[in-house]
Amino acid sequence: MKLVSVVVLSYRSAETIVETLESIKNQTYPNIELIITDDASPDNTVQVVQQWIAKNEGALTAIKLVTSDKNTGLPANINRGLKAATGKYYKGIAGDDYMTADAIACYVRFCEEHPNVFPIAKVHLFNDQNPDAVYPDVQAYCDRCYEFARKDYQEQYRMLLLQNRIVAPSATFYTMDFIRKIGGYEECYRWFEDYPMNLEAMHAGYKFGLLDKEIVWYRMSDKSVTASSLSRLKKTEMKLFFRKRFWYLFQNGMGWEAVKQCKSWLKVLVQK
C-alpha cells in the first residue's frame, strides 16, 4: 500500500478541526501520514490539535504538526505541510471539512486505475449551524465541475484557461512526483491556491477525471464575503492572468480570448 500524505490546512479551526482529524483517523485505507499545518491561528487551534495528537498517538502511520509564527497565506501554509510529507500521494483538506471513511481508498484506487489523471470527487454541501440551508448556486457550480471532469483533455484545458472549473475540496489529490516536479504551490498567489495548481497540472499534460461518489463533506457558512476579501481575490486573479493565463491562452491557440480578457482586466485597473 502506497503511503498517502493527508495535509490538513488550519486557520482559526479550533471548533471544527477535531471532526476533520477523526475522519482521517477512521479511514479504511491503512497507510496514511497525517500532517496538520497551521497558519498562525490566533485562537487555540494548535492546542486543540496537540491534545488530539496526544490522545491518538499510533492511530496512523505518522502524525505531524507544523506551525508558523506568522500568517503567510494558503499556498505557503500548504508548502510547509508538503515539506514534511513523505508519501506517494498528497491529499489536501481544510480544517473545517471532512471525508467519508473510504475516501482515501477511493482516491488511490482511481489514480492506480487511471495513470496521469487526477480525480475530482463529488462533494456534499452541509451547514451544521443551519441544517436546512440550501445552496443552489454552489451546487450548480459543483455540477458543472463534474461535467467538466467528463470532458477530454483538450476541452478541459480550453475550459480551464477561460475560468476556474474545479471545486477545490473535491480535487486536491495529486501524485507527489507531480508536486515535486513543479516545486509545490506558488506563494505569490496568497489568497487562493487551487486554480494556479490545476492550471499547472493541465499545462504539464495531466487531465482530470470524475470520481463519481460523494466522499468529501464541504462545510458551508452563512457569513457574507466582505468587499475587502473580494478585492484581494480579484487582485490575485488578475496577477494569475498576466503571469500565466495570458501566455497559456496564446500557446493553446486562443489568442483572441487572451486579448479580450486582457482588455477586461485593463478596464478594472483603470477604474481603480
N, C-alpha and C positions, 0 to 999 in steps of 0.2 A: 504494500500500500504506500503510495507516494505521500510525502508529508505536505499538508496544506497549512499555510500561514494565514490565519484569520486576524486581520488588523482592525481593531475597534477604535474608532475616532471619537474622542470625548472632548467636550467643552460644555461646562455647566450641565452635566449629565447625571448629577447625583440621584435624582428622583427616578431615573429610568434605566440606568446602565446595568443594574443587577439583573433585570429581565433579559437584557441583551446577553450578558455573560452566561446566565443559566441556559439560554437557548443554544449557546455554543457548547457548553459542558454536556448537554443532553444529545448531541449529535450522534447518529448511529455510525458515522464514519470514524474509524478507530485511531487515525494518525493525524492529530491536529495540534498545531503550535499556536497558542493564543497570545497575541500582543496587543496590549492596551496602550495607546499613545494619547496623552493628554496635552492640550494646548494652553497650559497655564490657566486652568479653570479658577475663577475667583470664589467658587463655592467649595464644598467638601467632597467633590468628585473623587479626588485622589485618595482621600481617607476611606471612602466607601469601597473603592477598588482594592485598596490594600487589605481591608477587612475580608473582602470576598476571597482574595487570593489566599490569605491565611487559613480560611475555612476549607478551601478546595485544593490544597496542595496535593499534587499527584493525580488529579482528576483528568488531566490531559497530558499529551506528550511533553509539552512545556508551556509555562505561563510566564509572561514577561510584562513589566510595566515600564513605559518610557515617559518621562516628564520633561517639561521645559520651564525655564524661569521667566519666559516672556511669551506673549501671544504672537504667533507667526503666520497664521492663516492656514487654510485647509491643505494645500499642496505640501508645504513644509512639514506640517504635522504628520501627513501620510509618509513622507520620505523618512522621517525619523523612525517610524514603525518598520518601514521596509528595510532599513539598515540593520535592524535586529532580526529580520526574517531569514530563515534558512530553508524554507520549503520549496517544493517544485511548482506549487500553485499559490496564488495570492487572492484572497477574498477580502474586500473591504466592506465594512458596515458601520453605520453611525451608532453612537451610544444611546439612541432612543428607538432603534428598530430592533427586530429580532427575526429569527429564522425557524422554519419547521425542523423537526428532528432529522429529517432525511435530506435537508438542503445541500449540505456539502457533498454527500454521496451522489446526489443528482447532478451537481455541477461537475464533479470529477468524471462520472460516467459519460456525461455529454462530451467533455473535452477528449476523453480517451477514444470515443467513437467518431469524433469529428475533428481531426487534426487541423490546426490553423483557423479554427472557427471559435470565436468567443461567445459564450452563452448569454442570452437575455431571457431571464426567467420572468414569470408573471408575479405581480405583487398584489397584496391585499391591503387596501387602504383602511386605516382604523383611527379612531379617536377615543381613548378611554375616558376622557373628560366629557365627551358628548357622543355616546354610542350610536345615537340615531342620526348623526350627521352624515350627509351625502356630499360627494364632491364630483359632480358630473363633468366639470371642465377638466379636472385632473384625471378622472377615469377615461375620458375621451382621449387625452394625451397618451395615457398608458396603452389604450387600444391601438392608437396609431403607431406607437412604438413596436407593438407586437407584429403589426402588418409590415413595418419596416424590416423586422428580423426575418421575414419570409422572402424578401427580395434577393436577387442575385447580387454578386459583388459590385458590378458596375453601377447598378441602380442604387444600391445602398450608399456607395461613395458619392454619387451625384447628389442624393438627397441630404446626406450629412454635410456636404460642403455648403448647401443652401442654409441649413439651420440645424440645431441640435435635435435629434430624434429619439434619444435614448433616456429612459427613466433611470437615473443613477443607481438607486438601490437594487434594481432588477439585474443589473450587469455587474461590473467591477469584479469579475473573476477572470484573471489573466494568468498565463504561464510566467514564472519568474524569469525565464530566459528572455522573454519579450521585455519585461520591466527593466532588466539589467541592460539590454541592448539599447534602449532609448534613454537610459540614465534616470529613470524614475519620473516623477511628476514635475512639471515646470512651475517653479515657485514664483515666477513673475506674474502669474495669474492668481493672485492671492485669494480672490473671492469665489472662484469655482475651480473644480479640478477635473470633472468628468468629460466635458466637451473637448478640451485640448487633448486629453489622453485617447479618447475614441477616434479623433481625427488622426492621431499618430498611428493608431492601430491599423486603420484603413490605408493610410499612406504607405505603411510598411507591407501591405499586401494581405492582411488578415481581414476576415469578414465576420459578421455576427449571425447567429442562428437562434431560433426560438426554442427555449426550453419550456414546453407547454404545460406548466404546472405552477400553481401559486405556492412559492416556498419562502418568500420574504414578506414580512409584515411591516408596512411602511406607516409610521406614526404621523398623523396629520395634526395640525394645530389651528386653533381659531384666531391666533394672533395675526394682525394685519402686517403686511410688509411695509416698512417705513420708506419714505421718499429717499432718505439717505442710503438705505440698503439698495434700492433700485438704481440709484445713481452710481454706486460703486460697481454693481453688476454690469451696468451699461458701459462704464469706462473699461472694465476688464474685457468685455465682449469686443469693444472697439479695438483694444490692443491686440487681441487674438486675430481679428480680421486683418489688420495691417501687417502683423508679423508673420502670419501663416496662411489664413484662408484666402487672401487675395492672390497669393502666388500659387496655391494649390488649385484654385479655380482656373487660372490660366493654364497650368500644366495639364489639367483634365479637359481642355478644350471648351472651357466655359468663360472665355474672356469677356464677353458682353455682360454676363452676370456679375463678374468681378467689377467692371466699370460701373454698372448700375448700383451695386451695393456701396462702392466707393463714394459715389455721389451722395447717397443717402447718409453715410457717416460724416461726410464733409458738411452736410447741412446741419447735422447735430452739433458739430464743432462750432459752426458759425453762430448758432443760436445761443451758445453759452455766453 
